[in-house]
Amino acid sequence: MTFEALMNWTILVALVSSMTSYLFMKYRTVENIILNLTDFTEDDIQKLKGLIRWKF
């Protein structure tokens, strides 16, 4: 891997990490992030939780 490719990956990881940290500081939970950034409702999230519990 070249130095430039390594730098690109490093910058990408830093950006994703920063955005994730910001979202968790602002909304506190994954559920709140989903509710605020998508058009999901509480019922949709409960259904998803049920599906996840059923599969695992």
N, C-alpha and C positions, 0 to 999 in steps of 0.2 A: 504494500500500500504506500502510495506516495505521501509526502508531507502535506501537500495541498488537500488530498482526500481526507487525511487524518484531521486537518484543521476544519474542514467542512463538517465532518461528523461531530467534532467537539463543539462547534458552534450550534449545530442542530440540537444536540443533547442539552446544551446549556439553555437554549430557548424553550424547549419542551419542559425542562425542569423548572424554569422560572415561571412559565405559564401555569403549570400544575400547582406550584407553591402559591401563586397569586390567587388562583381559583379557590383553593382550600382556605386561605386566609379570609377571603371575602365571603364565601358561602358556607364554610365549616364542614359540610358533609357531601358525599357523592350524590345523595338524594336531592339536596338543595341545588347543587350544580345542575343536575339534570332538569329539575323543575324550572330553574331560571333561564337556562340556555336553550331549552327545547320546548316543544308544545305538548310534552307529556303531562298527564294529570296524576294526582295521587293514586287513582285507581289503576292507571297503567303501571305505575311503579310497583304497586302491590301484586299485580298479575305477574310482572317480571320476577319479583322475589319468589313467588310461588313456583314459577317455572324453574328457576335456578335451584331451589330447594329440592324439587322433584327430580331433576337431572343428576344432582350430586348427592 
